Amino acid sequence: MGERRIPFLKMNGLGNEFVVWDARAEPVRLSPDQIRAIGDPEDGIGFDQMITVERSPIGADAFMRIHNRDGGQVDACGNATRCIGRLLMQEAGKDAVTIQTNAGLLHAYSTGDPFRITADMGEPRFAWNEIPLAEEFHDTRAIELQIGPIDKPILHTPSVVNVGNPHAVFWVRDIEAYDLSRIGPLLESHPIFPEKANISLAHVLSDTEIEVKVWERGVGLTRACGTAACAVAVAAARDKRTDRKVTVHLPGGPLQIEWRTSDNHVMMTGGTEIEYEGLIDIETLEFQRTGPGDKPILEVVK
Ligand SMILES: N[C@H](CCC[C@H](N)C(=O)O)C(=O)O
């Protein structure tokens, strides 16, 4: 291993994969090329997002910096908020912590189950210029956007929400009926989204259940997306498709979402997993497992 070896944690939230650095003692500075190389599932460790835990200048328990696999920095990551919340609470022996992000101050709470964490994702925003959209729309529950032939669009009139990051939600009857790996990038980078967008297909199963498939901005198809689950739940309740407390079923597992009437905050509860501790040389990208996770390594490797 070369000189610059950095310890990291490999974690996931319902299969949404993270590499976590602790940069509170010593900064971790990586170029977008290095981030992409480490995030590459073939040559690197592989992740959906890289999470850097830093000291908070405003006295929160930590600052959380988020980079997508494409190397771009973004402001919100729901599954990572739960994972970092778990680490900070375990470290401090507390039942609640505050996490500063570029999207605002978030709170994480224990549930009594050490692996299941509740994150308070703050208030959703719906105005066209808060998503943001490139042009004015008064009703962001169904904007004029479609993909495919004009007379027979494949997907159309999504709801749009900002939950610290931009989301478009297409309401469908079968989330598997669409080739999201082909359509996702077209919608992610559609000119209507000046900051691009995370794209969800959502099928409402009942007043309290929604199944969702997500194409994440800057990543692609992921097993779960916490902010997408929040965006879908809020958009569904806003459009009277469901109650304000629902279970969102993602390929990686369920998330409980409640859009509270008391304070308009979106609360998300779900699992977290430490896969293993590791050490990486950021010059050579060689990395090795150096410690256990929640499951024996053998199980993790399967
Ligand atoms: N791809 C997202 C960031 C991560 C969101 C997702 N991993 C989550 O759990 O919320 C974006 O560019 O806004």
The ligand as a MOL file (V3000), in Angstrom:
LIG
                    3D

  0  0  0     0  0            999 V3000
M  V30 BEGIN CTAB
M  V30 COUNTS 13 12 0 0 0
M  V30 BEGIN ATOM
M  V30 1 N -28.6100 11.1410 -6.4340 0
M  V30 2 C -29.1370 12.1240 -5.4820 0
M  V30 3 C -28.3010 12.1430 -4.1980 0
M  V30 4 C -28.4560 10.9210 -3.3650 0
M  V30 5 C -29.8680 10.5950 -3.0960 0
M  V30 6 C -30.1230 9.2090 -2.5900 0
M  V30 7 N -28.9920 8.3260 -2.4900 0
M  V30 8 C -30.8300 9.2830 -1.2670 0
M  V30 9 O -30.7470 8.3460 -0.4580 0
M  V30 10 O -31.5270 10.2920 -1.0380 0
M  V30 11 C -29.0380 13.5090 -6.0760 0
M  V30 12 O -28.2390 13.7130 -6.9780 0
M  V30 13 O -29.7780 14.3750 -5.6040 0
M  V30 END ATOM
M  V30 BEGIN BOND
M  V30 1 1 1 2
M  V30 2 1 2 3
M  V30 3 1 2 11
M  V30 4 1 3 4
M  V30 5 1 4 5
M  V30 6 1 5 6
M  V30 7 1 6 7
M  V30 8 1 6 8
M  V30 9 2 8 9
M  V30 10 1 8 10
M  V30 11 2 11 12
M  V30 12 1 11 13
M  V30 END BOND
M  V30 END CTAB
M  END
